[in-house]
Amino acid sequence: MNLLLLFDEDFLPDGTARLTGRRAQHAREVLRAEPGESLRVGRLGGLIGTGEVLENTPGVLHLRATLTEPPPPRAGIDLLLAIPRPKALKKVLPALASLGVDRIVLVNAARVEKSYFDSKVLDGAFVRDLLLQGLEQARDTHLPEVLVRERFRPFVEDELDAVFPTSAARLLPHPPATQPLRAVAAAAGQRSVLAIGPDGGWVSFEAQLLESHGFRPFSLGPRILRVETAVPVLVGQVALLAEDNAPRQDASRA
């Protein structure tokens, strides 16, 4: 845990914060924080900074927080993800929060098992906890939004343009494609939406429907990756290309 997240309900009328549960236990048993020491903290949805430990007793951590810094910049990436195996999803969601993805739509697909939608991993509280773990790792404070849609075609045809900006670069990693990501990557300042299929990929109908709605296919290369590997690789590559495409100040004119 690289950041203790503070929630609105943690704050007392005097402006200090009182934490209990897992966070307090971590501060006492792992960080071994003593009164007078400072911890790295951030307010969910807000700024990050330091928290002076006022009290650290079993089950209770009392802090005086000074929040002055912005969290890391957003990646400018959203994700349409065919829901993976529950064990894989437990790895993917914290990773996406760590990488600064803003919106995640978990959608059905032909190669998705129906039983996945009954998994406890999709419980709202469980999803939130996984995302918070990712924020703690990356020292971030902004939760991604997660939507679940059980019908692929109605979502693409009826909701896609409302959920994802039509101005975003729509990217479709798809094994039959031959052009590289660089050929379809977002322009400077443009958001990206990645449509990542399940293990086994999108079937032809799904890929064609996505293409008809502006998703441009590209290849990740000859290696076939599992979803839990492909997702962070793809998000990282898209973010890196966006950074490369960003305008840079001419050092000679600085």
N, C-alpha and C positions, 0 to 999 in steps of 0.2 A: 504494500500500500504506500504509494508515493505522495498521496494527498489525502488528508482527512476532509471529507465533504461535510459541510454544515447545511442543514435544512432550515427552512423558515421556522419550523416548530421548535428548533433547538434554542432559539434566541430568547433570552429573558428580558423583562422590561428595562433593566439597566444596561442592555446592549451586550452583555456577556452571553456565552453559549454553554449549555449543559448537554453533554452527550452521554448516551447509555448504550448498552448492547455491544454489538460486534466492534464498533469503532472505539468505544471506551476500553474494551478488552484488549484490542490491538495496541492502543497507546500505553497501556499498563504492562502487558506481558511481552510485547515485541519491541516497542520503542523505549520502554522503561523510562518514560518521561517524568521528570521531577518538577515540582513547582518552581517557577522562574525560568524554565527552559521554553524554547519556542519550537513549534511544530509547523509544518507546511499545511495550510488549510485553504479551502475555497468554499464559497457559498454557491449552492446549486443554482445554476442559471445566472450567476453573477461573477464577481471578481475573485481573485486568489490573493494570498498574502501569508501572514504568519499568525499563529495563535499562541499567546503566552499562557502557559499552564498555571492555573490558579489552584487547582485541586486535582489530584489523580488518586482516587480511592477505588476499592473494588466495585466495579459496576458504574462508576460515575467519573466523567472527565469534565472539568470546568475550565473554560478558556476565555481569554480576552482577545478577540480577533481584530487584526488590522489588515483590511483588504484594500489593496491599492493597485494591483496589477491585472491586466486583462488575461484571460485564458489563452491557450494557443489558438492561432487563426484556424478557421474552418477549412476543410478540404475542398469545398465546392462540389461535392459529389453526393448523389442520391443513388439508391439501389433498388432494383426490382429483382427479387431473389426467389427462385423456386424453392419452396421450403425443404431444407435438407433433413437428414436423419436427426432425431432429437439430440443424440450425443454430439453430432457435428454442430448443430445449432448452438449448443452450450459453449462451444469454442468460438463460433463465428460472431455472436452478438457482442461479447466483450471486445473482440478485436475491432469490430466496426466502430464501437464507441471510442476506442483508443485512437483510431485513425481519423476521427473527426467527420464521419459521415452524418448527414443531417436527417435524411428520411429513408426508411427501409420499409418496403412493401413485401411481405412474405405471401407468395401466391401459389396456388395449386398448379400442377402440370401433369402431363400424361405419365411421366415416370416418377411421380410423387405418390407414396403410399398413403391411402386415405387415413390410416391409423395415426399418421403424424399429427393430424389436426386434433387428436384427442390427448396429445402428450401434455404433461404438466409444464413442460418447458414453455408452452405458449400462454400459460397463465400470466395475467398482467403483472402481478407482484413478482413472479419469478423472472420475467423479462426485465423488469425494472432493476432487480438486483444484479442481473448479469451486466446490464449496461452501466450501472454504478461501478461495478468492479473495473470495467474498462476505463471509466473516467478517472478513477483513483490511480490506475496504472500510468495514465498519460498526463496527469495533472491538469485535467480539463474539468469544466463545470457544466457543459451544455449537453443535455440528454438528447440523443436522436429520437425522432418520432418513429414508432413502429406501428404499421397497419397490417392486418391479416385479411386476405381475400381468398375464399375457397373456390372461386370460379374464374378460370383464366380468361376465357374469351370475353365474358361480360366486363371484366375489369379493363382489358385492353381497349375494347370498343367504346365503353361508356364512361370510364373514370380516368383513364391514363392521362389525358390532357389536363384534367383538373388537378390531379395529384402532383404531376411533374411539369415543370415549366416547358412550354412548347419551344422556347428559345434555347433550351439546353441541347448540348450534343448528346444524341442517343446512340449508345454503343452496345454492340451485340457480340461478345466473344463466342465464336461458333466454329467448331473444328473444320467444317468443309471450306471455310473462308481461307483466302491466301494472302490478302493484304495485311500489313502489320498495323498495330495500334496507331503508330505515328501518322499513318495515312488518313485516319478518321478522327484523330484526337481533337478536343475542344480548342477553339481559338483563344487568344488571350482574354481573360476576364469572363469567359463563358463557363457556365455550369456543365456538369456531365451527369448523365444517368446511365448506369450500367445494368444490363439485363442478363443475369447469370442463371443458367439453367441448373437442373439437378445433376447428380452423378448419372452419367449416360447422356447428358445434354438435352436440349430442346428437341422435340420431334419436328419433322419438316413443317407440319401445319403451324406449329407455334412460332417457329423461326420466321416463316413467311408472313404470318400475321404481324409479328413485331417489325419486320422490315417494311411492311405496308404502312406502318405508323411511324416511320422515320428512323428506326434503329438500323445502324450501318454495321454489317458484320466485319469482324477482323479475326486474325489468327493469333493464338498465344504461342505458336510454335509446335513442334512435333510431339511434345510430351503431353500425356493425358493426366490431368491433375484432379484430385478429389476436391469437393467443394470447399472444405475447410482450409485447403492449401490455395486454391485458385482465388478465393475471395480477397485475402489480404494482398496477394501478389498483384491482382488486377487493380485494386484500389490504390496500392502504392505506385504502380506504373502510371496510372491516370494522373495521380497527384504530381508525380515527378515531371511528366510531360507538361502539365499546366504550369508548373514552376518554370520550366525551360522556355515556355512560350510567353511568359510574362515579360512586359517591357522593362528594360533595365536602364537606369540612368547612366549616361555617358560619363565615365569617371574623369575624362579629360576636361569636361565642362563643369565639374563639381567645384 
